[in-house]
Amino acid sequence: MTKPPPGRSMSARLRTAKGRSPQSQRWLERQLNDPYVQAAKAAGWRSRAAFKLIELDDKFRVLKRGARVVDLGCAPGGWTQVAMRKVGDRGHVVGLDLLPVDVVPGAVILQGDFQDAEAEKRVEDALGGQADVVLSDMAPNTTGHAATDHLRIMALAELALDFALRVLAPGGAFVAKVFQGGSEKDFLDTLKRNFAVVRHAKPPASRKDSAELYVVATGFKS
């Protein structure tokens, strides 16, 4: 797996800001100077977020050869790419998103809402059985209001967990994005009841100014 290079000694700046808002200008400059963005392009990953899953898996080893994996909210496909690389030809990876996603070689990409029973059945049919791992890198559009953003992302994490509890095989794993401040008590209690080990982690690829964390739950008790 390609690792990101050290940051540049000199930052790149856009040649012109004409027609761009200050917020757009800042975002584009950050992208230009982000070593993870550069490394993702060089390695063929669809997003810098691919490195977050690589780093989480390097630490927790949730993606094993031959595993059956569901990637919820998979657009643009970076996590699906990594999962497919990790599980190999004997594994199965199914990505699901409301938006259309370009083909990821070896994976099955479905368009639909994971809250629909029909979509859940399509996922299980594509996997050929229960999942060994459920991944969710989903996040809502942020408002800048910390309490609101925390509630929104926890709502998505809870929906992803509810899905995982229905489709995971015994011993399976669940990985989902949350925000700093940790998981809500009810959410954490549900995880602890249903998984042998529950941990939080912030991979190095997460920007330092980002509030995101990931919950990694392993050893599903069924």
PEJO-V771730 format. One record per helix or strand of 2 or more residues. SS is the DSSP state (alpha for helix, beta for strand). FROM is the first residue (numbers start at 1). TO is the last residue. If there is no record, write none. Layout:
SS:FROM:TO
SS:FROM:TO
This chain:
alpha:22:32
alpha:35:43
alpha:50:60
beta:68:72
alpha:78:87
beta:92:97
beta:108:111
alpha:117:127
beta:131:136
alpha:146:167
beta:168:179
alpha:185:194
beta:195:201
beta:212:220
